[in-house]
Amino acid sequence: MLNQVLVAFDDAPDVVARVQEDGTCWLGGTVWRGRGAVRISFSNWSTTDDDVRATAAAILRAAAAT
């Protein structure tokens, strides 16, 4: 099981901002190999499968809005 994931987006800062504004979760932006990316970490014992699904949906919505 992965608890830390890095996902590259051409518009990563916008995706991060939209997800944070949405309030579903907090995630951070970074640059990896010169490309914008989103850092996602699931490290809390209380994180549920529903939390993961809601986070994924929020990220996909934010990415689609660009």
Protein Blocks (a to p, Z undefined) as FASTA:
>chain_A
ZZbdcdddfklmmmmmmmmmnomaccddddeehiacdddddfbfklcfklmmmmmmmmmm
mmmmZZ
